[in-house]
Amino acid sequence: TDEGEESIPFTLAVSIYNSGAGTAQNLSIVSGQPQIIENKKGLLVKFKIIECRVNDQVYDPTMRVVIGDIAPNSTAVVRWLLTSTLMGIFKDFN
């Protein structure tokens, strides 16, 4: 974004489905940083996590998230709300 332009928060989310017969225990996401794949001008890009939620419960704003247990045939959703110093498009999340 141009200098002085307000950054618009965006959502990055992960949905985890337990299709097994047993409970998936002690799940966590250890890392998942956004990756810049093209920056023709070589500008510095900073991301700021302003909120993190696991199944709509608010947690510390970090990319390292403890999800806990997921019951059989159940889903957990992790959602981050971020801002960035540059606009762009997400192509992948690893």
DSSP file (Angstrom, degrees, kcal/mol; ACC not computed):
  #  RESIDUE AA STRUCTURE BP1 BP2  ACC     N-H-->O    O-->H-N    N-H-->O    O-->H-N    TCO  KAPPA ALPHA  PHI   PSI    X-CA   Y-CA   Z-CA
    1    1 A T              0   0    0      0, 0.0     3,-0.1     0, 0.0     6,-0.1   0.000 360.0 360.0 360.0 156.6    0.0    0.0    0.0
    2    2 A D    >   -     0   0    0      1,-0.1     3,-2.3     4,-0.1     2,-0.0  -0.337 360.0 -82.7 -68.3 154.4    1.1    3.6   -0.5
    3    3 A E  T 3  S+     0   0    0      1,-0.3    -1,-0.1    -2,-0.0     3,-0.1  -0.353 120.0  20.1 -58.3 133.4    2.6    5.4    2.5
    4    4 A G  T 3  S+     0   0    0      1,-0.3     2,-0.4    -3,-0.1    -1,-0.3   0.258  93.3 125.4  89.3 -12.7   -0.2    6.7    4.7
    5    5 A E    <   -     0   0    0     -3,-2.3    -1,-0.3     1,-0.1     2,-0.2  -0.661  66.3-115.9 -81.3 133.1   -2.7    4.3    3.3
    6    6 A E        -     0   0    0     -2,-0.4     2,-0.3    -3,-0.1    -4,-0.1  -0.472  25.9-121.2 -71.8 135.0   -4.5    2.2    5.9
    7    7 A S        -     0   0    0     -2,-0.2    -1,-0.1    -6,-0.1    78,-0.1  -0.599  20.8-136.9 -76.4 132.7   -3.8   -1.5    5.8
    8    8 A I        -     0   0    0     -2,-0.3    76,-0.2    76,-0.1    74,-0.1  -0.815  22.4-121.0 -92.4 121.3   -7.0   -3.5    5.4
    9    9 A P        -     0   0    0      0, 0.0     2,-0.3     0, 0.0    74,-0.2  -0.278  31.7-167.1 -60.7 145.2   -7.1   -6.7    7.6
   10   10 A F  E     -A   82   0A   0     72,-2.6    72,-2.9     2,-0.0     2,-0.4  -0.922  15.7-119.0-132.6 159.4   -7.4  -10.0    5.8
   11   11 A T  E     -A   81   0A   0     -2,-0.3     2,-0.4    70,-0.2    70,-0.2  -0.815  18.3-174.6-104.7 137.6   -8.1  -13.5    7.0
   12   12 A L  E     +A   80   0A   0     68,-2.2    68,-3.2    -2,-0.4     2,-0.3  -1.000  21.5 178.5-123.3 125.4   -6.0  -16.6    6.6
   13   13 A A  E     -A   79   0A   0     -2,-0.4     2,-0.4    66,-0.2    66,-0.2  -0.938  21.8-161.7-135.5 153.3   -7.7  -19.8    7.8
   14   14 A V  E     -A   78   0A   0     64,-2.7    64,-2.9    -2,-0.3     2,-0.5  -1.000   7.5-159.1-131.9 132.8   -7.1  -23.5    8.1
   15   15 A S  E     -A   77   0A   0     -2,-0.4     2,-0.5    62,-0.2    62,-0.2  -0.960   7.5-165.9-113.0 128.3   -9.8  -26.2    8.5
   16   16 A I  E     -A   76   0A   0     60,-3.2    60,-2.6    -2,-0.5     2,-0.5  -0.960   2.4-165.3-120.0 119.3   -8.7  -29.5    9.9
   17   17 A Y  E     -A   75   0A   0     -2,-0.5     2,-0.9    58,-0.2    58,-0.2  -0.898  11.9-149.3-108.3 128.2  -11.1  -32.5    9.6
   18   18 A N  E     +A   74   0A   0     56,-2.9    55,-1.9    -2,-0.5    56,-0.6  -0.834  21.6 171.0 -94.6 102.5  -10.6  -35.7   11.7
   19   19 A S        +     0   0    0     -2,-0.9    -1,-0.1    53,-0.2    56,-0.0   0.416  46.3 102.2 -91.2   0.8  -12.0  -38.5    9.5
   20   20 A G  S    S-     0   0    0      2,-0.2    53,-0.6    51,-0.1     4,-0.1  -0.212  80.6-118.2 -81.6 173.7  -10.7  -41.2   11.8
   21   21 A A  S    S+     0   0    0     51,-0.1     2,-0.2     2,-0.1    -1,-0.1   0.653  93.6  58.0 -84.8 -18.3  -12.5  -43.3   14.3
   22   22 A G  S    S-     0   0    0     49,-0.1     2,-0.3     1,-0.1    -2,-0.2  -0.647  96.4 -87.0-111.0 168.7  -10.5  -42.0   17.3
   23   23 A T        -     0   0    0     -2,-0.2     2,-0.6    49,-0.1    48,-0.2  -0.552  34.3-131.4 -73.3 131.9   -9.8  -38.6   18.8
   24   24 A A  E     -D   70   0B   0     46,-2.8    46,-2.6    -2,-0.3     3,-0.3  -0.777  35.8-150.5 -81.4 119.9   -6.9  -36.7   17.2
   25   25 A Q  E     -     0   0B   0     -2,-0.6    44,-0.2    44,-0.2    43,-0.1  -0.722  53.3  -4.0-106.8 145.0   -5.0  -35.6   20.3
   26   26 A N  E    S+     0   0B   0     -2,-0.3    -1,-0.2     1,-0.2    43,-0.2   0.831  76.1 179.5  54.5  44.0   -2.8  -32.6   21.1
   27   27 A L  E     +D   68   0B   0     41,-2.8    41,-2.2    -3,-0.3    40,-2.2  -0.467   4.5 166.3 -75.7 146.7   -2.8  -31.0   17.6
   28   28 A S  E     -D   66   0B   0     38,-0.3     2,-0.6    39,-0.2    38,-0.2  -0.985  36.0-130.4-152.6 158.1   -0.9  -27.8   17.0
   29   29 A I  E     -D   65   0B   0     36,-2.8    36,-2.0    -2,-0.3     3,-0.1  -0.969  21.5-174.7-109.2 119.1    0.3  -25.8   14.1
   30   30 A V        -     0   0    0     -2,-0.6     2,-0.3     1,-0.3    -1,-0.1   0.829  63.9  -3.1 -87.1 -33.6    4.0  -25.0   14.6
   31   31 A S        +     0   0    0     63,-0.1    -1,-0.3    34,-0.1    33,-0.1  -0.993  50.1 153.3-157.9 151.9    4.6  -22.6   11.7
   32   32 A G        +     0   0    0     -2,-0.3     3,-0.1    -3,-0.1    -1,-0.0  -0.062  21.6 176.2-176.1  58.6    2.8  -21.2    8.7
   33   33 A Q        -     0   0    0      1,-0.1    61,-0.3    61,-0.1    -2,-0.0  -0.486  37.7-106.6 -76.8 140.1    4.3  -17.9    7.7
   34   34 A P        -     0   0    0      0, 0.0     2,-0.4     0, 0.0    -1,-0.1  -0.367  36.5-145.6 -59.1 145.5    3.0  -16.1    4.6
   35   35 A Q        -     0   0    0     57,-0.3     2,-0.6    -3,-0.1    56,-0.3  -0.969   5.0-139.2-122.4 130.8    5.5  -16.3    1.8
   36   36 A I        +     0   0    0     -2,-0.4     3,-0.1     1,-0.1    54,-0.1  -0.770  21.7 176.1 -86.2 122.6    6.1  -13.6   -0.8
   37   37 A I        +     0   0    0     -2,-0.6     2,-0.3     1,-0.3    -1,-0.1   0.624  69.3  26.1-103.1 -15.6    6.6  -15.2   -4.3
   38   38 A E        +     0   0    0      1,-0.0    -1,-0.3     0, 0.0     2,-0.1  -0.937  52.2 155.2-150.6 125.3    6.9  -12.0   -6.3
   39   39 A N    >   +     0   0    0     -2,-0.3     3,-2.0    -3,-0.1    -3,-0.0  -0.592  11.7 178.6-147.3  76.7    8.1   -8.6   -5.3
   40   40 A K  T 3  S+     0   0    0      1,-0.3    -1,-0.1     2,-0.1     0, 0.0   0.775  82.9  47.6 -56.8 -31.8    9.4   -6.9   -8.5
   41   41 A K  T 3  S-     0   0    0      2,-0.0    -1,-0.3     1,-0.0    -2,-0.0   0.538 104.7-128.2 -88.6  -5.8   10.2   -3.6   -6.7
   42   42 A G    <   +     0   0    0     -3,-2.0    -2,-0.1     1,-0.2     2,-0.1   0.786  46.6 169.7  66.9  27.6   12.0   -5.4   -3.8
   43   43 A L        -     0   0    0      1,-0.1     2,-0.3     0, 0.0    -1,-0.2  -0.426  40.8-104.9 -75.6 147.0   10.0   -3.6   -1.2
   44   44 A L        -     0   0    0     -2,-0.1     2,-0.5    41,-0.1    -1,-0.1  -0.534  37.0-160.6 -69.7 130.6   10.1   -4.6    2.4
   45   45 A V        -     0   0    0     -2,-0.3     2,-0.4    40,-0.1    -9,-0.1  -0.966   8.3-173.9-119.6 128.9    6.9   -6.5    3.4
   46   46 A K        -     0   0    0     -2,-0.5    39,-1.7     2,-0.0     2,-0.4  -0.967   7.7-157.8-122.0 138.3    5.8   -6.8    7.0
   47   47 A F  E     -B   84   0A   0     -2,-0.4     2,-0.4    37,-0.2    37,-0.2  -0.903   4.6-165.1-110.5 142.9    2.9   -8.9    8.3
   48   48 A K  E     -B   83   0A   0     35,-2.4    35,-2.0    -2,-0.4     2,-0.7  -0.992  13.3-144.1-129.0 125.5    1.2   -8.3   11.6
   49   49 A I  E     +B   82   0A   0     -2,-0.4    33,-0.2    33,-0.2     3,-0.1  -0.779  22.3 173.1 -86.4 119.6   -1.1  -10.8   13.3
   50   50 A I  E     +     0   0A   0     31,-3.0     2,-0.3    -2,-0.7    32,-0.2   0.610  64.1  10.4-104.2 -13.9   -3.8   -8.9   15.0
   51   51 A E  E     -B   81   0A   0     30,-1.4    30,-2.6     9,-0.1     2,-0.4  -0.967  53.8-167.1-161.2 147.3   -6.0  -11.8   16.0
   52   52 A C  E     -BC  80  59A   0      7,-0.7     7,-2.9    -2,-0.3     2,-0.4  -0.998  12.2-177.1-135.6 133.8   -6.0  -15.6   16.2
   53   53 A R  E     -BC  79  58A   0     26,-2.6    26,-2.8    -2,-0.4     2,-0.5  -0.992  15.4-163.9-132.2 140.3   -9.0  -17.8   16.8
   54   54 A V  E >  S-BC  78  57A   0      3,-2.4     3,-1.8    -2,-0.4    24,-0.2  -0.983  89.0 -19.3-119.5 115.9   -9.4  -21.5   17.2
   55   55 A N  T 3  S-     0   0    0     22,-3.2    -1,-0.1    -2,-0.5    23,-0.1   0.898 128.9 -53.9  50.4  44.6  -13.1  -22.6   16.8
   56   56 A D  T 3  S+     0   0    0     21,-0.3     2,-0.5     1,-0.2    -1,-0.3   0.484 111.0 123.2  70.3   6.9  -14.1  -18.9   17.4
   57   57 A Q  E <   -C   54   0A   0     -3,-1.8    -3,-2.4     1,-0.0    -1,-0.2  -0.872  64.3-122.2 -97.2 130.3  -12.2  -18.8   20.7
   58   58 A V  E     +C   53   0A   0     -2,-0.5    -5,-0.2    -5,-0.2     2,-0.2  -0.500  36.1 173.4 -76.8 135.0   -9.6  -15.9   20.8
   59   59 A Y  E     -C   52   0A   0     -7,-2.9    -7,-0.7    -2,-0.2     6,-0.0  -0.759  45.3 -60.9-128.0 175.5   -6.0  -16.8   21.5
   60   60 A D        -     0   0    0     -2,-0.2     2,-1.6     1,-0.1    -1,-0.1  -0.314  61.5-104.9 -56.8 140.4   -2.6  -15.0   21.5
   61   61 A P  S    S+     0   0    0      0, 0.0     2,-0.3     0, 0.0   -12,-0.2  -0.527  76.5 118.7 -75.0  88.8   -1.9  -13.5   18.0
   62   62 A T  S    S-     0   0    0     -2,-1.6    -3,-0.1     2,-0.0   -12,-0.0  -0.963  70.1-126.3-145.9 158.7    0.8  -15.9   16.8
   63   63 A M  S    S+     0   0    0     -2,-0.3     2,-0.8   -33,-0.1    -1,-0.0   0.501  94.6  84.1 -85.1  -4.5    1.3  -18.4   14.0
   64   64 A R        +     0   0    0    -33,-0.1     2,-0.4   -36,-0.0   -34,-0.2  -0.869  66.8 176.3 -99.3 105.0    2.1  -21.1   16.6
   65   65 A V  E     -D   29   0B   0    -36,-2.0   -36,-2.8    -2,-0.8     2,-0.7  -0.932  29.8-146.8-122.3 129.8   -1.3  -22.4   17.7
   66   66 A V  E     +D   28   0B   0     -2,-0.4   -38,-0.3   -38,-0.2   -39,-0.1  -0.849  18.9 176.9 -90.5 117.9   -2.3  -25.2   20.0
   67   67 A I  E     -     0   0B   0    -40,-2.2     2,-0.3    -2,-0.7   -39,-0.2   0.807  21.0-160.5 -90.9 -34.9   -5.5  -26.7   18.7
   68   68 A G  E     -D   27   0B   0    -41,-2.2   -41,-2.8   -43,-0.1     2,-0.3  -0.669  45.3  -7.2  90.0-144.3   -5.9  -29.5   21.2
   69   69 A D  E     -     0   0B   0     -2,-0.3     2,-0.5   -43,-0.2   -44,-0.2  -0.648  51.7-159.9 -94.5 146.2   -8.1  -32.5   20.6
   70   70 A I  E     -D   24   0B   0    -46,-2.6   -46,-2.8    -2,-0.3     3,-0.1  -0.986  20.2-133.7-124.1 120.0  -10.4  -33.1   17.6
   71   71 A A    >   -     0   0    0     -2,-0.5     3,-1.3   -48,-0.2   -53,-0.3  -0.200  41.8 -74.7 -65.8 159.5  -13.2  -35.7   18.1
   72   72 A P  T 3  S+     0   0    0      0, 0.0   -53,-0.2     0, 0.0    -1,-0.2  -0.259 118.8   9.2 -55.0 141.5  -13.9  -38.3   15.4
   73   73 A N  T 3  S+     0   0    0    -55,-1.9     2,-0.3   -53,-0.6   -54,-0.2   0.812 107.4 120.4  55.3  34.8  -15.7  -36.8   12.3
   74   74 A S  E <   -A   18   0A   0     -3,-1.3   -56,-2.9   -56,-0.6     2,-0.4  -0.829  52.6-138.2-125.0 164.6  -15.2  -33.3   13.7
   75   75 A T  E     -A   17   0A   0     -2,-0.3     2,-0.4   -58,-0.2   -58,-0.2  -0.950   5.1-159.8-126.5 142.1  -13.5  -30.2   12.4
   76   76 A A  E     -A   16   0A   0    -60,-2.6   -60,-3.2    -2,-0.4     2,-0.5  -0.953  11.6-157.5-115.1 141.8  -11.3  -27.5   14.0
   77   77 A V  E     -A   15   0A   0     -2,-0.4   -22,-3.2   -62,-0.2     2,-0.5  -0.981   5.2-167.2-124.0 127.1  -10.9  -24.1   12.3
   78   78 A V  E     -AB  14  54A   0    -64,-2.9   -64,-2.7    -2,-0.5     2,-0.4  -0.950  11.3-175.3-110.9 130.3   -8.0  -21.8   12.9
   79   79 A R  E     -AB  13  53A   0    -26,-2.8   -26,-2.6    -2,-0.5     2,-0.4  -0.990   7.9-167.9-132.6 128.7   -8.4  -18.2   11.7
   80   80 A W  E     -AB  12  52A   0    -68,-3.2   -68,-2.2    -2,-0.4     2,-0.5  -0.899  10.7-151.7-110.3 142.9   -5.8  -15.5   11.7
   81   81 A L  E     +AB  11  51A   0    -30,-2.6   -31,-3.0    -2,-0.4   -30,-1.4  -0.977  30.1 172.8-111.6 121.2   -6.6  -11.8   11.1
   82   82 A L  E     -AB  10  49A   0    -72,-2.9   -72,-2.6    -2,-0.5     2,-0.3  -0.810  25.8-151.4-126.7 161.9   -3.5  -10.1    9.6
   83   83 A T  E     - B   0  48A   0    -35,-2.0   -35,-2.4    -2,-0.3     2,-0.3  -0.923  14.0-160.6-125.5 159.3   -2.4   -6.8    8.1
   84   84 A S  E     - B   0  47A   0     -2,-0.3   -37,-0.2   -37,-0.2   -76,-0.1  -0.972  26.4-133.4-138.4 151.3    0.4   -6.3    5.6
   85   85 A T  S    S+     0   0    0    -39,-1.7     2,-0.3    -2,-0.3   -38,-0.1   0.636  96.6  41.8 -79.1 -13.5    2.5   -3.3    4.5
   86   86 A L  S    S-     0   0    0    -40,-0.3     2,-0.2   -43,-0.0    -1,-0.1  -0.972  84.6-120.3-130.8 148.0    1.9   -4.3    0.8
   87   87 A M        +     0   0    0     -2,-0.3     2,-0.3   -80,-0.0    -2,-0.0  -0.530  49.6 131.2 -80.2 154.7   -1.2   -5.5   -1.0
   88   88 A G        -     0   0    0     -2,-0.2     2,-0.4    -4,-0.0   -52,-0.0  -0.968  49.5 -91.5-177.0-169.9   -1.1   -8.9   -2.7
   89   89 A I        -     0   0    0     -2,-0.3     2,-0.4     0, 0.0    -2,-0.0  -0.988  30.1-125.2-129.2 134.1   -2.7  -12.2   -3.3
   90   90 A F        +     0   0    0     -2,-0.4     3,-0.1     1,-0.2   -54,-0.1  -0.659  28.9 172.3 -77.2 130.4   -2.1  -15.5   -1.4
   91   91 A K        +     0   0    0     -2,-0.4     2,-0.3     1,-0.3    -1,-0.2   0.665  62.7   0.0-106.2 -27.2   -1.1  -18.3   -3.7
   92   92 A D        -     0   0    0    -57,-0.2   -57,-0.3     0, 0.0    -1,-0.3  -0.987  48.6-153.0-160.8 159.1   -0.2  -21.1   -1.2
   93   93 A F              0   0    0     -2,-0.3   -60,-0.0    -3,-0.1    -3,-0.0  -0.920 360.0 360.0-143.0 114.4    0.0  -21.9    2.4
   94   94 A N              0   0    0     -2,-0.3   -63,-0.1   -61,-0.3   -61,-0.1   0.364 360.0 360.0-113.7 360.0    2.4  -24.6    3.7
